[in-house]
Amino acid sequence: MNNRVSTILLAGILVSLIFSCNSDSQTLSGKNTDGSGKEKKLKGTVSISGAFALYPLVNVWAEEFRKEYPDVRFNISGGGAGKGMADVLGGAADLGMFSRDVTDAEREKGAWWISVTKDAVIPTLSEKNPLLGKIKTEGLTREELSGYFLKDGKKVWPNSTTEVNVYTRSDASGAADVWAKYLGGDAQESLKGIAVYGDPGLADAVKNDPKGIGYNNIIYVFDLNSGEKYPGIEVVPIDINENGGIDPEEDFYHNLDEITAAIADGRYPSPPARELYMIAKGKPTDPIILEFLNWILVKGQVFVEANGYILLSETVINEQKKKL
């Protein structure tokens, strides 16, 4: 056997060994052996858990990502931001969907994160509320909202005898944490009320109770297809300047375009507007996860506004790219 043939056989054996060492959870990156210059497709499974706030958009991102990388599979489950953090830190999920600031204690346990989009928590009530017209005209101040959600005891709507049933989240929720801090509380545990599981559950509880008041992420209040509010649910406008009425510059709750524009330009306060994150335990090293996160920050941003979320600034996006 001449040297040229021996070299070719040895090269073939080495290539076979390299590819056989790639497991289902790793990327087959590099160049095709046919010299086309195209990268090999990613192959594996990514598990994602966490915030209801980010759940719909992450499903869209996963579906679009798979159009480019059909051999990548996603297992995505809601359950609240707290579950996402617990699953990531405990090794039960590769990535977490997260909807509040990461605490010092979570950082010490290895939590790593990037910002991926922005949304907001808004106060909600039933369209069957007997005082709906008055509430939409006058709104509620931050102090009045705080009185409902942070204090025990019998509650009534302002200047009336109509009782209020307050609803909050039972699961560890980023939305609840952000809402509590906006109202002056320390964390989710500060909130009072009837505890309901999940963002969809809280929306259902409020819309089915004419006396109810709660809070939801905007995508559980507004229909993405029509841009209108889901049947049965209404928004409590916030009297931001506390002058006893909803002025034109505060009146941006009629449809999805209006509320997202108000969040984007800062007319809606932050909090309860906030950034949303993807988290991991330590900076990811798996090529599939790195590619997916990078794809979110680059190609994935085109799907943000169409799905009821708010784009991050170019500066923030560039800062997140550097983390990868």
N, C-alpha and C positions, 0 to 999 in steps of 0.2 A: 504494500500500500504506500503510495507516494505521499510526500509531506502535505501537498495541497488537499488531497482527499482526507487525510487525517485531521487537518485543521477544520475543514467543513463539518466533519462528523462531531468533533469536539464542541464546535460552536453550537451545533444543533442540540447536543445533550445539555449544554449549559442553559440554553433558552428554555428547554422543556423543564429543567429543574426549577428555573426562576418562576415560571408560570404555575407549576404544580404547588409551589409554596404559598400562593395567594389563596387565602380562605374566602368564604362567602361574604365576610364582613369587611374585606379590604378592597381597595381600588386596583384595577388593572390599568395603570397609567403607563404612558410612554408612547412609542411609535408602533404602528402596525409593521409586521415583518414584510409586507408587500411594498414598503417604501412610500406609501401614500402620504405619510406625514400626519394622518389623523390619529387622535388619541383613542386609546382603548376605552370602552364603556365602563363606567363604574358599576359595581355589582355588590349588593349587600342589603342589610336592613337597618333602619334607623328608628329607634323608639323615642317618642316625644310625649310628654305629659305636662299638664298644668292649667294655666289660666283660661277660663271661658272667654275672657276678653280677646285673646289672640287666636283661639281655636279655629274660628272660621277662616281667617286669613292664612294660617299655617296649612290648613287643608288645601287651599287654593295653590299656595306655593309648592306644596308637595306634588300636587297633580301636574302642575306646569313643569316642575323639575323633572318629573318622570317622562315627560315627552322628549326630553333630551337624553335622559338616562333611564330607559325602561326597565333595566335590571336592578334598579334600586327600589326597595319597598319601604313603606312607612307604616308604623303602628302609632297612631295619634289618639290620645284620650284626654278629655277634659278632667275636671275634678277640683279646679281652683289653683291659685298661685302657690298656696302652701303645699299642696300635694306635688306640684311640679318641683319645688325646691327639695322636698323630702325624697322624692324618687331619684332626682339627680344625685344628691349627696349620698344616698343609700345605694347607688348603683343599679337601680331598677329602671332607669331611663337614660338615654344618651344625652338628650336635650330637654330643657324645661321651658315652658311658656310662662312668662313672669310679668306681673302687672303692678308692681310696686318697687320702691327702692330696695336694693339689697342691703341688709343690715351688717354691722361690723361683725356680729357673731357668725353670720353666714359666710362672710368673707374669710374669717379665720378657719372655717371648715373647708375652705377651698372653692367657694362659689366664684365663678367667672361669668361674665356676661357681655353682651353687646346690645345696643339699642337697634331696633328694626323698624319701628313705626310709632305712631302716636294716636291716642284717642282720648275719650273723656267719660267720666261718670256723671250722669244727670239725674235729678230727682224726678220721680214718676208718680202718677196717680191714675185712678180709673176714669174713663170718659163718662161713667155713670155717676160721678160725684155730683151731688146736688148743688155744690157751690163752684162748679167748674168755670163758669163764665167770670165770676168774681176773682177766682184765683188766677186765671189767665190774664186778667186785666191788671190786677194789683201785684201779682207775684208774691214770693216769700223772700225775706231777707236771709242772709246767712245766720243771723241770730235767731230768727224764727225757726229755721230748719234745725238749728242746734237744739232748740227747746224740745223738738219732737224726738230727735234721735239720741240725744245725750242725757236726757232726764227721765226719771221714772215718774209714774203717776198718771192720772187721767189727763188726756190731751184733747183739745178742741181746735177747730180752725180759727184763725184770727177774727175777732169781733163777731163771734157766733157761738152757738151752743152745740153745733154739730160735732160729734165726736170723731176722732182720728184713730185709726188702727195703723200702727207703725210696723213695717216689715224690714227685716235685715237678713244677712246671710248666715247660714249655719256652718258652712265650710270655710276653711282658711282662705280668705279672698283678698286679692290685691285691690279690687274695687271697694270693698268694705274698708280696708285700711286707708286708702286715699280719701274716701268720703269722710271717715272719722277725723282725719287730720285736717281736712278743709274746714270742718265744723268746730275745730278746737280740741278734739279728743287726742289721746295718745296713740291709739291703734284700734284695730277692729273690735277689740274687747270693750272699748268705751261705748259702743253702740247698743242702744236698747231696742227692744221690739220683738216681734214674732219671728223666730229664726226659720229660714227657708233655704233649702239646698240649691245652689247653683243660680247662675244668671237667668236661664230660662224659667226656672221655678219661681224666682222672685218676681219676674215680669208677669207670670200667670197669676200669682197670688194677688198682686196689686190690681190688675185689670178686672179681676173677678170680685173685688171688694169695693163697693162705692165709697166706703170710709177709708180706704187704704192709701198709704203713702210709702214709697220705697225709693230705690235708686238702681239704675242699670247702666251698663255700657251701651253706647249709642246703637250698636248693631243689633241689640235686642229690643230696641224701641222702634227703629225705622227699617222698613222693608227695602232691601237693596234693589229689587226689581222696579218698584214704583217710586221709591224715594219718600213715600208717605209713611206716617206712623202706622204700626200694626193695629188692626181693629181692636178696640177695647182699652187701649192704653193711651195716656196723655202725658205731657211733660209739665212739670211745675216750673214756670219761668222764674229765674233768680233776679230779685230786685237788687242789682249789684250796687247801684248808687244810693239805695235805701231812701228813696224819695216818696215811697208809697204807691208807685205805679211802674208799669213796664214801659219804658221809653222806646222809641224806634230803634235806637242803637242797642237795646237789650232784647229786642223782639226777633229772635233768630231760630225759633224752634218749629217752624211750619213744615219743613221738609229736611231731608238728609243733606242736601247741598248747603242749605243755610247754616245748619249747626256745624258741619265740618269746616265751612269757611270761617265761622266765628272762632272755632278752636284754633285754626291755622293762623289767624291774624291777631289772636290774643284778646278778642272781645270777651270770650268765655274764659273765666279765671283758671289759673293753673297753680296748685290743684283746684278743682278735681280733674282738669285735663292733665295728662301725664304721658311719658314715654312708656313703651312696651318693650320687653327684652326677651332674648333667647339666652338661656343660662346653661352652664355645664359645670362639672366638677373639674376644675383646672382648665387651662387652655386646651381645647381639643387637639388631638394628634391624628385621629382617624382621617384619612384622606377624603372619605365620603362626606363626613360631617363638615370638614373644612370647606370642601367644594360647595356644599349646600348653603352654608352660612355666607360664603362669598357671593354665591348666586343670588341670595336674598338681597344683599346690599347693592348688587349691580342690576341684573335682569329682573329680579323680583319686585323692584320698586314700581314697575309699570302697572302692577296689579293692586297697589295700595289704595289709591283714591277710588277706583272702580268698585272696591269692596267695602267702602264706608270708613276707611281709615285716613289718617293725615300723614303726608310726606314729612320726613325729617329734613332739615336743611342740608345743603350740600356739605357744609362744614362738619356737621355732626356725622353724616354718612362717611366722610373721609376719615374722621377720627376712629370710627368703628372698623374700617378697613385696616387701619394700622394695627389694631388689636389682633388681627388674624395673621 
